[in-house]
Amino acid sequence: MTAQTTHPVFPSGRYGRQRTPRRVPRPVLAAGVVALLVIMTFVGFRLYRAYGEQDYSADVTRFTTGENAVDVQFVVRLPDGGQAECIVRARGEDGAEVGRATVAVTAGAEPSQTVVEYHLATNGRPVTGEVERCYPHDAETSS
């Protein structure tokens, strides 16, 4: 009967010495796993802060342009009792920004559907009015 081996046998001295695979020490492996978890948690937290919080989003329902102004009506979703600041802007025919303002918004009777109308003066003829973004109102910076 012949003994079977699980790895090939090479002629001696022909292919260099055969190395046995080395195992990673457990403390190094554990440190690597912990570091990976910390990095993934940090990235997840940053992504959630940037894209996950939907309480302060806005949708433009209509806008009306004039010669040097645009009237923008938009709906903001706020938490109960929440306040937000929304950046409203107007763009010209070439896509350049011709007006910009920060609008303070306080939750209305139905915070998830707070309607805001804003008249934005521009320094050129606007073709569109839009809400760039809304974010929580920081009470510490306003006086």
FIKOLZA-1660 file (N, C-alpha, C; in steps of 0.1 Angstrom, whole numbers, plus 5000, padded with zeros to 4 digits):
% residues 143
   i   px   py   pz ch aa at
   1 5008 4988 5000  A  M  N
   1 5000 5000 5000  A  M CA
   1 5009 5013 5000  A  M  C
   2 5004 5023 4993  A  T  N
   2 5012 5035 4991  A  T CA
   2 5006 5046 5000  A  T  C
   3 5014 5054 5006  A  A  N
   3 5009 5065 5014  A  A CA
   3 5006 5077 5005  A  A  C
   4 4994 5083 5006  A  Q  N
   4 4991 5094 4998  A  Q CA
   4 4993 5107 5005  A  Q  C
   5 4999 5117 4997  A  T  N
   5 5002 5130 5003  A  T CA
   5 4992 5140 4998  A  T  C
   6 4990 5151 5005  A  T  N
   6 4980 5161 5000  A  T CA
   6 4986 5172 4992  A  T  C
   7 5000 5173 4992  A  H  N
   7 5007 5183 4984  A  H CA
   7 5017 5176 4976  A  H  C
   8 5020 5183 4964  A  P  N
   8 5030 5176 4955  A  P CA
   8 5044 5175 4961  A  P  C
   9 5051 5165 4957  A  V  N
   9 5065 5164 4961  A  V CA
   9 5074 5167 4949  A  V  C
  10 5083 5177 4951  A  F  N
  10 5092 5181 4941  A  F CA
  10 5106 5175 4943  A  F  C
  11 5113 5173 4932  A  P  N
  11 5127 5168 4934  A  P CA
  11 5135 5178 4942  A  P  C
  12 5143 5173 4951  A  S  N
  12 5151 5181 4960  A  S CA
  12 5161 5190 4953  A  S  C
  13 5163 5202 4957  A  G  N
  13 5172 5211 4951  A  G CA
  13 5168 5217 4938  A  G  C
  14 5157 5214 4933  A  R  N
  14 5154 5219 4919  A  R CA
  14 5145 5231 4920  A  R  C
  15 5136 5233 4929  A  Y  N
  15 5128 5244 4930  A  Y CA
  15 5130 5253 4942  A  Y  C
  16 5141 5252 4948  A  G  N
  16 5143 5259 4961  A  G CA
  16 5137 5252 4972  A  G  C
  17 5138 5258 4984  A  R  N
  17 5132 5251 4995  A  R CA
  17 5117 5254 4996  A  R  C
  18 5110 5244 5000  A  Q  N
  18 5095 5245 5001  A  Q CA
  18 5092 5251 5015  A  Q  C
  19 5084 5262 5014  A  R  N
  19 5081 5269 5027  A  R CA
  19 5067 5264 5032  A  R  C
  20 5066 5263 5044  A  T  N
  20 5053 5260 5050  A  T CA
  20 5046 5273 5053  A  T  C
  21 5033 5274 5050  A  P  N
  21 5026 5286 5053  A  P CA
  21 5026 5290 5068  A  P  C
  22 5028 5303 5070  A  R  N
  22 5028 5308 5084  A  R CA
  22 5014 5313 5088  A  R  C
  23 5010 5310 5100  A  R  N
  23 4998 5315 5105  A  R CA
  23 4999 5329 5111  A  R  C
  24 4989 5337 5110  A  V  N
  24 4989 5351 5116  A  V CA
  24 4986 5349 5131  A  V  C
  25 4995 5355 5139  A  P  N
  25 4992 5353 5154  A  P CA
  25 4979 5359 5157  A  P  C
  26 4972 5353 5167  A  R  N
  26 4959 5357 5171  A  R CA
  26 4958 5372 5176  A  R  C
  27 4967 5377 5183  A  P  N
  27 4966 5391 5187  A  P CA
  27 4967 5401 5175  A  P  C
  28 4975 5397 5165  A  V  N
  28 4975 5406 5153  A  V CA
  28 4962 5405 5146  A  V  C
  29 4956 5393 5144  A  L  N
  29 4944 5391 5138  A  L CA
  29 4933 5399 5145  A  L  C
  30 4932 5398 5158  A  A  N
  30 4922 5405 5166  A  A CA
  30 4924 5420 5165  A  A  C
  31 4936 5425 5165  A  A  N
  31 4938 5439 5164  A  A CA
  31 4933 5444 5150  A  A  C
  32 4936 5436 5140  A  G  N
  32 4931 5439 5126  A  G CA
  32 4916 5440 5125  A  G  C
  33 4909 5430 5131  A  V  N
  33 4895 5430 5131  A  V CA
  33 4889 5442 5138  A  V  C
  34 4895 5445 5150  A  V  N
  34 4890 5457 5158  A  V CA
  34 4892 5470 5150  A  V  C
  35 4904 5471 5143  A  A  N
  35 4907 5483 5135  A  A CA
  35 4897 5484 5124  A  A  C
  36 4894 5473 5117  A  L  N
  36 4884 5473 5106  A  L CA
  36 4870 5477 5111  A  L  C
  37 4866 5472 5123  A  L  N
  37 4853 5476 5128  A  L CA
  37 4852 5491 5132  A  L  C
  38 4863 5496 5137  A  V  N
  38 4863 5511 5141  A  V CA
  38 4863 5519 5128  A  V  C
  39 4870 5515 5118  A  I  N
  39 4870 5523 5105  A  I CA
  39 4856 5522 5099  A  I  C
  40 4850 5510 5099  A  M  N
  40 4837 5509 5093  A  M CA
  40 4826 5517 5100  A  M  C
  41 4827 5517 5114  A  T  N
  41 4818 5525 5122  A  T CA
  41 4819 5539 5119  A  T  C
  42 4831 5544 5118  A  F  N
  42 4834 5558 5115  A  F CA
  42 4828 5562 5101  A  F  C
  43 4831 5554 5091  A  V  N
  43 4825 5557 5078  A  V CA
  43 4810 5556 5078  A  V  C
  44 4804 5547 5084  A  G  N
  44 4790 5546 5085  A  G CA
  44 4784 5558 5092  A  G  C
  45 4790 5562 5103  A  F  N
  45 4785 5574 5110  A  F CA
  45 4785 5587 5101  A  F  C
  46 4796 5588 5094  A  R  N
  46 4798 5600 5085  A  R CA
  46 4787 5600 5074  A  R  C
  47 4785 5588 5068  A  L  N
  47 4775 5587 5057  A  L CA
  47 4761 5589 5062  A  L  C
  48 4758 5584 5074  A  Y  N
  48 4745 5587 5080  A  Y CA
  48 4743 5602 5082  A  Y  C
  49 4753 5609 5088  A  R  N
  49 4752 5623 5090  A  R CA
  49 4750 5631 5077  A  R  C
  50 4756 5626 5066  A  A  N
  50 4755 5633 5054  A  A CA
  50 4742 5630 5046  A  A  C
  51 4738 5618 5047  A  Y  N
  51 4727 5614 5038  A  Y CA
  51 4715 5607 5045  A  Y  C
  52 4717 5604 5058  A  G  N
  52 4706 5596 5065  A  G CA
  52 4695 5604 5071  A  G  C
  53 4698 5616 5076  A  E  N
  53 4688 5623 5083  A  E CA
  53 4679 5630 5073  A  E  C
  54 4666 5626 5073  A  Q  N
  54 4657 5631 5063  A  Q CA
  54 4647 5641 5069  A  Q  C
  55 4649 5644 5082  A  D  N
  55 4639 5653 5089  A  D CA
  55 4640 5668 5083  A  D  C
  56 4650 5671 5077  A  Y  N
  56 4652 5685 5072  A  Y CA
  56 4653 5686 5057  A  Y  C
  57 4644 5679 5050  A  S  N
  57 4645 5680 5035  A  S CA
  57 4634 5689 5030  A  S  C
  58 4636 5694 5018  A  A  N
  58 4627 5703 5012  A  A CA
  58 4624 5700 4998  A  A  C
  59 4612 5703 4993  A  D  N
  59 4608 5701 4979  A  D CA
  59 4602 5714 4974  A  D  C
  60 4606 5719 4963  A  V  N
  60 4600 5731 4957  A  V CA
  60 4587 5727 4951  A  V  C
  61 4576 5734 4954  A  T  N
  61 4563 5731 4948  A  T CA
  61 4560 5740 4936  A  T  C
  62 4565 5753 4937  A  R  N
  62 4564 5761 4925  A  R CA
  62 4574 5773 4927  A  R  C
  63 4577 5779 4915  A  F  N
  63 4584 5792 4915  A  F CA
  63 4580 5800 4904  A  F  C
  64 4580 5813 4906  A  T  N
  64 4576 5823 4896  A  T CA
  64 4588 5833 4894  A  T  C
  65 4592 5835 4882  A  T  N
  65 4604 5843 4880  A  T CA
  65 4599 5857 4875  A  T  C
  66 4607 5867 4878  A  G  N
  66 4604 5881 4873  A  G CA
  66 4617 5886 4867  A  G  C
  67 4618 5899 4865  A  E  N
  67 4630 5905 4859  A  E CA
  67 4642 5904 4868  A  E  C
  68 4640 5908 4881  A  N  N
  68 4651 5907 4890  A  N CA
  68 4647 5901 4903  A  N  C
  69 4639 5890 4903  A  A  N
  69 4634 5883 4915  A  A CA
  69 4628 5870 4911  A  A  C
  70 4627 5861 4921  A  V  N
  70 4620 5849 4919  A  V CA
  70 4613 5846 4932  A  V  C
  71 4600 5842 4931  A  D  N
  71 4592 5838 4943  A  D CA
  71 4592 5823 4943  A  D  C
  72 4597 5817 4954  A  V  N
  72 4598 5803 4956  A  V CA
  72 4589 5798 4967  A  V  C
  73 4581 5788 4964  A  Q  N
  73 4573 5781 4974  A  Q CA
  73 4578 5767 4976  A  Q  C
  74 4581 5763 4988  A  F  N
  74 4586 5750 4990  A  F CA
  74 4580 5744 5003  A  F  C
  75 4581 5731 5004  A  V  N
  75 4576 5723 5016  A  V CA
  75 4588 5718 5023  A  V  C
  76 4589 5720 5036  A  V  N
  76 4600 5715 5044  A  V CA
  76 4595 5705 5054  A  V  C
  77 4602 5694 5055  A  R  N
  77 4599 5684 5066  A  R CA
  77 4607 5686 5078  A  R  C
  78 4601 5689 5089  A  L  N
  78 4608 5692 5102  A  L CA
  78 4603 5683 5113  A  L  C
  79 4611 5680 5123  A  P  N
  79 4606 5673 5134  A  P CA
  79 4597 5682 5142  A  P  C
  80 4589 5676 5151  A  D  N
  80 4580 5684 5160  A  D CA
  80 4588 5695 5167  A  D  C
  81 4584 5707 5166  A  G  N
  81 4590 5718 5173  A  G CA
  81 4604 5722 5167  A  G  C
  82 4607 5716 5156  A  G  N
  82 4620 5719 5150  A  G CA
  82 4621 5732 5142  A  G  C
  83 4633 5737 5141  A  Q  N
  83 4636 5749 5133  A  Q CA
  83 4647 5745 5123  A  Q  C
  84 4647 5751 5112  A  A  N
  84 4657 5748 5101  A  A CA
  84 4661 5761 5094  A  A  C
  85 4672 5760 5087  A  E  N
  85 4676 5770 5079  A  E CA
  85 4678 5764 5065  A  E  C
  86 4672 5771 5055  A  C  N
  86 4672 5765 5041  A  C CA
  86 4679 5775 5032  A  C  C
  87 4687 5770 5023  A  I  N
  87 4694 5779 5014  A  I CA
  87 4686 5779 5001  A  I  C
  88 4681 5791 4998  A  V  N
  88 4673 5793 4985  A  V CA
  88 4682 5800 4975  A  V  C
  89 4682 5795 4963  A  R  N
  89 4690 5802 4953  A  R CA
  89 4682 5803 4939  A  R  C
  90 4687 5812 4931  A  A  N
  90 4682 5814 4918  A  A CA
  90 4693 5812 4908  A  A  C
  91 4690 5807 4896  A  R  N
  91 4700 5805 4886  A  R CA
  91 4695 5812 4873  A  R  C
  92 4705 5818 4866  A  G  N
  92 4702 5824 4853  A  G CA
  92 4702 5814 4842  A  G  C
  93 4700 5819 4830  A  E  N
  93 4699 5811 4818  A  E CA
  93 4712 5803 4815  A  E  C
  94 4723 5809 4819  A  D  N
  94 4736 5802 4817  A  D CA
  94 4740 5792 4828  A  D  C
  95 4731 5791 4838  A  G  N
  95 4733 5782 4849  A  G CA
  95 4740 5789 4861  A  G  C
  96 4745 5801 4859  A  A  N
  96 4752 5808 4870  A  A CA
  96 4742 5812 4881  A  A  C
  97 4747 5813 4893  A  E  N
  97 4738 5817 4904  A  E CA
  97 4737 5832 4904  A  E  C
  98 4724 5837 4904  A  V  N
  98 4721 5851 4903  A  V CA
  98 4715 5856 4916  A  V  C
  99 4712 5847 4925  A  G  N
  99 4707 5851 4938  A  G CA
  99 4707 5840 4948  A  G  C
 100 4709 5844 4961  A  R  N
 100 4711 5833 4971  A  R CA
 100 4707 5839 4985  A  R  C
 101 4700 5832 4993  A  A  N
 101 4696 5836 5007  A  A CA
 101 4694 5824 5016  A  A  C
 102 4696 5827 5029  A  T  N
 102 4694 5817 5039  A  T CA
 102 4681 5820 5046  A  T  C
 103 4671 5811 5046  A  V  N
 103 4658 5814 5051  A  V CA
 103 4656 5806 5064  A  V  C
 104 4652 5812 5075  A  A  N
 104 4649 5806 5087  A  A CA
 104 4635 5800 5086  A  A  C
 105 4633 5787 5090  A  V  N
 105 4620 5781 5089  A  V CA
 105 4617 5775 5103  A  V  C
 106 4604 5778 5108  A  T  N
 106 4599 5773 5120  A  T CA
 106 4588 5763 5117  A  T  C
 107 4587 5752 5124  A  A  N
 107 4577 5742 5121  A  A CA
 107 4563 5748 5123  A  A  C
 108 4554 5745 5114  A  G  N
 108 4541 5750 5114  A  G CA
 108 4532 5740 5121  A  G  C
 109 4518 5741 5118  A  A  N
 109 4509 5733 5125  A  A CA
 109 4511 5718 5122  A  A  C
 110 4516 5715 5110  A  E  N
 110 4520 5701 5106  A  E CA
 110 4534 5701 5102  A  E  C
 111 4543 5698 5112  A  P  N
 111 4558 5700 5109  A  P CA
 111 4563 5692 5097  A  P  C
 112 4557 5681 5094  A  S  N
 112 4562 5673 5083  A  S CA
 112 4558 5679 5069  A  S  C
 113 4550 5689 5069  A  Q  N
 113 4545 5696 5057  A  Q CA
 113 4545 5711 5059  A  Q  C
 114 4556 5717 5064  A  T  N
 114 4556 5731 5066  A  T CA
 114 4558 5738 5052  A  T  C
 115 4549 5747 5049  A  V  N
 115 4550 5754 5036  A  V CA
 115 4556 5768 5038  A  V  C
 116 4566 5771 5029  A  V  N
 116 4573 5784 5030  A  V CA
 116 4572 5790 5017  A  V  C
 117 4569 5803 5017  A  E  N
 117 4570 5812 5005  A  E CA
 117 4581 5822 5007  A  E  C
 118 4590 5824 4997  A  Y  N
 118 4601 5833 4999  A  Y CA
 118 4603 5841 4986  A  Y  C
 119 4604 5854 4987  A  H  N
 119 4607 5863 4976  A  H CA
 119 4622 5866 4976  A  H  C
 120 4629 5861 4966  A  L  N
 120 4644 5863 4965  A  L CA
 120 4647 5873 4954  A  L  C
 121 4654 5884 4958  A  A  N
 121 4659 5894 4949  A  A CA
 121 4671 5888 4942  A  A  C
 122 4673 5891 4929  A  T  N
 122 4684 5886 4922  A  T CA
 122 4692 5898 4915  A  T  C
 123 4704 5895 4911  A  N  N
 123 4712 5905 4904  A  N CA
 123 4712 5902 4889  A  N  C
 124 4703 5895 4884  A  G  N
 124 4701 5892 4870  A  G CA
 124 4688 5885 4868  A  G  C
 125 4684 5882 4855  A  R  N
 125 4672 5876 4852  A  R CA
 125 4672 5861 4856  A  R  C
 126 4664 5856 4865  A  P  N
 126 4665 5842 4869  A  P CA
 126 4656 5834 4860  A  P  C
 127 4659 5821 4858  A  V  N
 127 4651 5812 4851  A  V CA
 127 4645 5801 4860  A  V  C
 128 4651 5799 4871  A  T  N
 128 4647 5789 4881  A  T CA
 128 4649 5794 4895  A  T  C
 129 4641 5788 4904  A  G  N
 129 4643 5790 4918  A  G CA
 129 4644 5777 4925  A  G  C
 130 4653 5775 4934  A  E  N
 130 4655 5761 4940  A  E CA
 130 4659 5762 4954  A  E  C
 131 4657 5752 4962  A  V  N
 131 4662 5750 4975  A  V CA
 131 4674 5741 4975  A  V  C
 132 4686 5747 4978  A  E  N
 132 4698 5739 4977  A  E CA
 132 4698 5728 4988  A  E  C
 133 4695 5732 5000  A  R  N
 133 4695 5722 5011  A  R CA
 133 4689 5729 5024  A  R  C
 134 4684 5721 5033  A  C  N
 134 4680 5725 5046  A  C CA
 134 4687 5718 5057  A  C  C
 135 4690 5725 5068  A  Y  N
 135 4697 5718 5079  A  Y CA
 135 4692 5724 5092  A  Y  C
 136 4694 5717 5103  A  P  N
 136 4689 5721 5116  A  P CA
 136 4694 5735 5119  A  P  C
 137 4685 5743 5125  A  H  N
 137 4689 5757 5129  A  H CA
 137 4697 5756 5142  A  H  C
 138 4709 5762 5142  A  D  N
 138 4718 5762 5153  A  D CA
 138 4715 5774 5162  A  D  C
 139 4709 5772 5173  A  A  N
 139 4704 5783 5182  A  A CA
 139 4716 5790 5188  A  A  C
 140 4728 5784 5189  A  E  N
 140 4740 5790 5195  A  E CA
 140 4746 5801 5186  A  E  C
 141 4745 5800 5173  A  T  N
 141 4751 5810 5164  A  T CA
 141 4742 5822 5161  A  T  C
 142 4729 5820 5164  A  S  N
 142 4720 5831 5161  A  S CA
 142 4717 5839 5174  A  S  C
 143 4716 5852 5173  A  S  N
 143 4713 5860 5185  A  S CA
 143 4702 5870 5182  A  S  C
% end
